[in-house]
Amino acid sequence: MENALRGGAWTFHDGSEQEPCSGDRMDCEILNGMLSKDINPFFEAFDSIVSDDSDSPDMSVLTSKAVLAVSSTLIRHLDAVSLSFQLQNVAPTQKDWVGVYCVDEQAPVGDDQYMDWQWTYAKVAGTVNFGKLTNMRCAWQFRFFTQAAGKYVKIGESSLVKFVNGPTEPLQVVSSPYVWYGTDPNALNQYARASSTTYRASDMCHEPATKEAAQYFRDPGVMYTAVMTYLQPQSTYYCRVGDWYGVQSPVFKLKTPPSPGKQATKASYFVYGDLGDWNIRPTGDAPIGKTATTIDLIRQDLNDPNSNYVAVMHDGDVSYAMGRTYLWDQFGAMIQPVATEIPYMVGVGNHEYCHTSGGDKDPSGAPGNGFHPEGGNYGADSQGECGVPLDARFVMPNNGNRVFWWSVEMGLVHHTMISSEHDFTRGSTMFQWLERDLQQVDRSKTPWLFLHLHRPIDYAVSLMIRKQLEPLLGKYRVDVVFSGHYHAYERTCPVYGEKCRSVRLPNGMEQAQAPVHFMVGSGGADVDKTGYYNVGWRAAAMMEYGYGRVHVHNATHVELEFKRNRDRSVADSSWVISDHQWTV
């Protein structure tokens, strides 16, 4: 199941597995065998069981049905559900399947608008497992379909599976949104009111993101933002969110990062791109070592009493939703245990931004219909999202251009995040901002200068980026460049102008005289199978799932690690030693 894709109910589907209906549902004819108004077409669909010499249809057809029973009709967010089925008066077929529906009780959901599915493989009776189920502002329902005369016929549906808190759970719209916080989980005596935002299908750039359907755009609900003030650096706080007058969330623990220039102990970061989302905790066997494993290992690292992780740096290709709202919901549920504990900082990748029309909807304000340089593979990889959902769901430092480019200082590090999906050429808006940002860094306060972007700049398809940006890296002595995009891991030597540059120290270690490039694009999206760019400055590379760990020990020593998911080991480790005074 190397190419497994996941449906809306976190069900695995092998890449070769055919969906009951095509993606656009245009070829899907479904009859409702449960309604009297559909009796005639129901008979027609089952004409194979009506005798040729009969003057009237066999009335036993009316009793053909699938009896469905769910393990629970009331669940909590991220609970799993089992569905039992039993066919009565109808023979099973190889085309029998169960559809999964996210049902708004105020509006009917058509049978062709299933969010997920599972085949039942010609069984008369059995049990199908679904979950973990996300509270996506709806109830869940399961419907059973068989096939006759080339048409699907619904012959059973389950009771609605509702969530305990329903629309009052703090994953939904509330009348008075607040966050309460403090240093004592039993005395959250500080609070802040939240502002809200949302987006519509028409706010995005083009199809399929603008298509309203179960597996594409559906109401994303409301995103709330609150600012917690007077927080002390490198401290532990507790918080909960919800309605001042209603239901509130559990209490979460969070850690603040060290203040700029202050770092009493080692400070560490998680760094990766391309986490993906389709491999989250399946109902069947999970592909080994992908998205879910990455998050599980990060959670273990966070719980290590000897660690001091201060932030996640997710360098683009965040959820891989690409026009599918339910994937954003489920991605949020997946990262929540990490993102509630330490800052989850994101940059934009091609699968959030690249578009080919509707550029007036682009929240970054870029001219035209996206950036499409000659010789680059800049297409429509966001499937029309053009950054709208990412921008609505994540708030980054307000010193650049929203979620698209920004910078932040934590401890001894100045992090600069830019977009490899926008115009990066000399004189462009982002290029000018980048140079100003690098120029103003006080290296006596934050000696380490890290640049983050989605596409690596030392690959054949990205040489145009290197041509434009490498002079800035040398001029302002950028220490490490972090990236993803290529679904694998690679670390270079300190390299500039295609040459490794370092000096040997008396202790035998190397002192960097140029930026090190650290590419981690295998957080969860399927690992690439094509070969690496054949260059002499590669120091380590592997086509493995995993994530990066960056340990800032002091002003001169940083340790880079790649933790491999397959065996949960540190598969590559290297030191970057620098006095930050080198020139090229």
ChimeraX attribute file (.defattr): number of C-alpha atoms within 10 A of each C-alpha:
attribute: neighborCount
match mode: 1-to-1
recipient: residues
	/A:1	13
	/A:2	10
	/A:3	15
	/A:4	18
	/A:5	19
	/A:6	21
	/A:7	21
	/A:8	26
	/A:9	26
	/A:10	27
	/A:11	26
	/A:12	28
	/A:13	21
	/A:14	13
	/A:15	12
	/A:16	10
	/A:17	11
	/A:18	10
	/A:19	13
	/A:20	22
	/A:21	16
	/A:22	10
	/A:23	11
	/A:24	14
	/A:25	13
	/A:26	9
	/A:27	11
	/A:28	15
	/A:29	13
	/A:30	18
	/A:31	21
	/A:32	18
	/A:33	26
	/A:34	18
	/A:35	12
	/A:36	10
	/A:37	10
	/A:38	13
	/A:39	16
	/A:40	12
	/A:41	15
	/A:42	24
	/A:43	19
	/A:44	16
	/A:45	19
	/A:46	19
	/A:47	16
	/A:48	11
	/A:49	15
	/A:50	17
	/A:51	11
	/A:52	10
	/A:53	6
	/A:54	8
	/A:55	8
	/A:56	9
	/A:57	17
	/A:58	14
	/A:59	10
	/A:60	11
	/A:61	18
	/A:62	17
	/A:63	13
	/A:64	17
	/A:65	22
	/A:66	24
	/A:67	17
	/A:68	21
	/A:69	17
	/A:70	20
	/A:71	13
	/A:72	15
	/A:73	17
	/A:74	16
	/A:75	19
	/A:76	16
	/A:77	18
	/A:78	15
	/A:79	15
	/A:80	18
	/A:81	21
	/A:82	14
	/A:83	17
	/A:84	16
	/A:85	22
	/A:86	15
	/A:87	19
	/A:88	15
	/A:89	12
	/A:90	17
	/A:91	11
	/A:92	17
	/A:93	16
	/A:94	12
	/A:95	16
	/A:96	22
	/A:97	22
	/A:98	23
	/A:99	22
	/A:100	23
	/A:101	25
	/A:102	26
	/A:103	23
	/A:104	12
	/A:105	10
	/A:106	7
	/A:107	7
	/A:108	8
	/A:109	15
	/A:110	11
	/A:111	19
	/A:112	19
	/A:113	18
	/A:114	25
	/A:115	18
	/A:116	24
	/A:117	24
	/A:118	21
	/A:119	19
	/A:120	22
	/A:121	13
	/A:122	14
	/A:123	16
	/A:124	16
	/A:125	16
	/A:126	13
	/A:127	15
	/A:128	17
	/A:129	19
	/A:130	23
	/A:131	18
	/A:132	21
	/A:133	22
	/A:134	26
	/A:135	26
	/A:136	23
	/A:137	22
	/A:138	19
	/A:139	23
	/A:140	24
	/A:141	19
	/A:142	23
	/A:143	21
	/A:144	27
	/A:145	27
	/A:146	26
	/A:147	19
	/A:148	17
	/A:149	11
	/A:150	10
	/A:151	18
	/A:152	24
	/A:153	25
	/A:154	25
	/A:155	25
	/A:156	22
	/A:157	21
	/A:158	19
	/A:159	15
	/A:160	19
	/A:161	21
	/A:162	21
	/A:163	24
	/A:164	14
	/A:165	16
	/A:166	19
	/A:167	18
	/A:168	18
	/A:169	21
	/A:170	19
	/A:171	24
	/A:172	18
	/A:173	18
	/A:174	19
	/A:175	11
	/A:176	13
	/A:177	22
	/A:178	23
	/A:179	23
	/A:180	21
	/A:181	26
	/A:182	19
	/A:183	17
	/A:184	13
	/A:185	15
	/A:186	11
	/A:187	12
	/A:188	17
	/A:189	12
	/A:190	14
	/A:191	18
	/A:192	16
	/A:193	19
	/A:194	17
	/A:195	14
	/A:196	13
	/A:197	11
	/A:198	15
	/A:199	16
	/A:200	16
	/A:201	23
	/A:202	14
	/A:203	19
	/A:204	28
	/A:205	26
	/A:206	23
	/A:207	20
	/A:208	20
	/A:209	26
	/A:210	21
	/A:211	19
	/A:212	18
	/A:213	20
	/A:214	22
	/A:215	20
	/A:216	22
	/A:217	21
	/A:218	20
	/A:219	16
	/A:220	19
	/A:221	16
	/A:222	17
	/A:223	17
	/A:224	23
	/A:225	19
	/A:226	16
	/A:227	12
	/A:228	16
	/A:229	10
	/A:230	7
	/A:231	14
	/A:232	13
	/A:233	16
	/A:234	19
	/A:235	12
	/A:236	17
	/A:237	19
	/A:238	20
	/A:239	25
	/A:240	20
	/A:241	24
	/A:242	26
	/A:243	20
	/A:244	15
	/A:245	11
	/A:246	13
	/A:247	15
	/A:248	20
	/A:249	14
	/A:250	11
	/A:251	15
	/A:252	15
	/A:253	19
	/A:254	20
	/A:255	21
	/A:256	19
	/A:257	24
	/A:258	20
	/A:259	15
	/A:260	16
	/A:261	19
	/A:262	16
	/A:263	20
	/A:264	11
	/A:265	13
	/A:266	17
	/A:267	24
	/A:268	21
	/A:269	18
	/A:270	20
	/A:271	27
	/A:272	33
	/A:273	34
	/A:274	31
	/A:275	32
	/A:276	23
	/A:277	26
	/A:278	28
	/A:279	26
	/A:280	25
	/A:281	21
	/A:282	21
	/A:283	19
	/A:284	14
	/A:285	10
	/A:286	18
	/A:287	18
	/A:288	15
	/A:289	21
	/A:290	27
	/A:291	27
	/A:292	25
	/A:293	24
	/A:294	24
	/A:295	22
	/A:296	17
	/A:297	18
	/A:298	20
	/A:299	15
	/A:300	10
	/A:301	16
	/A:302	17
	/A:303	12
	/A:304	11
	/A:305	7
	/A:306	9
	/A:307	14
	/A:308	19
	/A:309	25
	/A:310	23
	/A:311	22
	/A:312	21
	/A:313	20
	/A:314	29
	/A:315	30
	/A:316	34
	/A:317	28
	/A:318	25
	/A:319	22
	/A:320	23
	/A:321	26
	/A:322	26
	/A:323	29
	/A:324	24
	/A:325	24
	/A:326	24
	/A:327	23
	/A:328	21
	/A:329	20
	/A:330	25
	/A:331	20
	/A:332	16
	/A:333	19
	/A:334	20
	/A:335	15
	/A:336	13
	/A:337	16
	/A:338	18
	/A:339	16
	/A:340	16
	/A:341	21
	/A:342	20
	/A:343	18
	/A:344	19
	/A:345	20
	/A:346	26
	/A:347	29
	/A:348	29
	/A:349	29
	/A:350	28
	/A:351	27
	/A:352	29
	/A:353	34
	/A:354	26
	/A:355	29
	/A:356	21
	/A:357	18
	/A:358	17
	/A:359	20
	/A:360	16
	/A:361	19
	/A:362	24
	/A:363	21
	/A:364	19
	/A:365	11
	/A:366	16
	/A:367	12
	/A:368	13
	/A:369	18
	/A:370	24
	/A:371	20
	/A:372	18
	/A:373	14
	/A:374	8
	/A:375	10
	/A:376	13
	/A:377	13
	/A:378	18
	/A:379	16
	/A:380	22
	/A:381	19
	/A:382	26
	/A:383	25
	/A:384	29
	/A:385	30
	/A:386	35
	/A:387	26
	/A:388	22
	/A:389	23
	/A:390	22
	/A:391	19
	/A:392	19
	/A:393	18
	/A:394	16
	/A:395	14
	/A:396	20
	/A:397	13
	/A:398	12
	/A:399	12
	/A:400	18
	/A:401	18
	/A:402	17
	/A:403	25
	/A:404	26
	/A:405	26
	/A:406	23
	/A:407	20
	/A:408	15
	/A:409	19
	/A:410	21
	/A:411	26
	/A:412	26
	/A:413	24
	/A:414	25
	/A:415	20
	/A:416	21
	/A:417	28
	/A:418	27
	/A:419	24
	/A:420	25
	/A:421	24
	/A:422	26
	/A:423	19
	/A:424	22
	/A:425	16
	/A:426	13
	/A:427	10
	/A:428	12
	/A:429	14
	/A:430	22
	/A:431	19
	/A:432	13
	/A:433	18
	/A:434	22
	/A:435	16
	/A:436	11
	/A:437	16
	/A:438	22
	/A:439	12
	/A:440	9
	/A:441	17
	/A:442	13
	/A:443	17
	/A:444	10
	/A:445	16
	/A:446	19
	/A:447	23
	/A:448	28
	/A:449	24
	/A:450	21
	/A:451	21
	/A:452	29
	/A:453	28
	/A:454	29
	/A:455	26
	/A:456	26
	/A:457	23
	/A:458	23
	/A:459	16
	/A:460	13
	/A:461	14
	/A:462	16
	/A:463	16
	/A:464	18
	/A:465	19
	/A:466	19
	/A:467	14
	/A:468	15
	/A:469	18
	/A:470	17
	/A:471	14
	/A:472	16
	/A:473	23
	/A:474	19
	/A:475	14
	/A:476	18
	/A:477	22
	/A:478	21
	/A:479	25
	/A:480	23
	/A:481	20
	/A:482	27
	/A:483	28
	/A:484	29
	/A:485	24
	/A:486	23
	/A:487	25
	/A:488	28
	/A:489	28
	/A:490	23
	/A:491	24
	/A:492	20
	/A:493	24
	/A:494	24
	/A:495	21
	/A:496	20
	/A:497	13
	/A:498	11
	/A:499	13
	/A:500	19
	/A:501	20
	/A:502	18
	/A:503	11
	/A:504	10
	/A:505	10
	/A:506	7
	/A:507	6
	/A:508	8
	/A:509	13
	/A:510	18
	/A:511	21
	/A:512	24
	/A:513	25
	/A:514	26
	/A:515	25
	/A:516	24
	/A:517	24
	/A:518	25
	/A:519	33
	/A:520	32
	/A:521	38
	/A:522	32
	/A:523	34
	/A:524	29
	/A:525	26
	/A:526	23
	/A:527	21
	/A:528	15
	/A:529	9
	/A:530	10
	/A:531	7
	/A:532	17
	/A:533	11
	/A:534	9
	/A:535	13
	/A:536	12
	/A:537	19
	/A:538	18
	/A:539	16
	/A:540	15
	/A:541	17
	/A:542	17
	/A:543	19
	/A:544	25
	/A:545	28
	/A:546	32
	/A:547	29
	/A:548	28
	/A:549	22
	/A:550	18
	/A:551	20
	/A:552	22
	/A:553	16
	/A:554	17
	/A:555	21
	/A:556	15
	/A:557	15
	/A:558	21
	/A:559	15
	/A:560	21
	/A:561	20
	/A:562	29
	/A:563	22
	/A:564	25
	/A:565	25
	/A:566	14
	/A:567	11
	/A:568	13
	/A:569	11
	/A:570	15
	/A:571	16
	/A:572	18
	/A:573	15
	/A:574	14
	/A:575	16
	/A:576	20
	/A:577	20
	/A:578	20
	/A:579	14
	/A:580	20
	/A:581	11
	/A:582	16
	/A:583	10
	/A:584	12
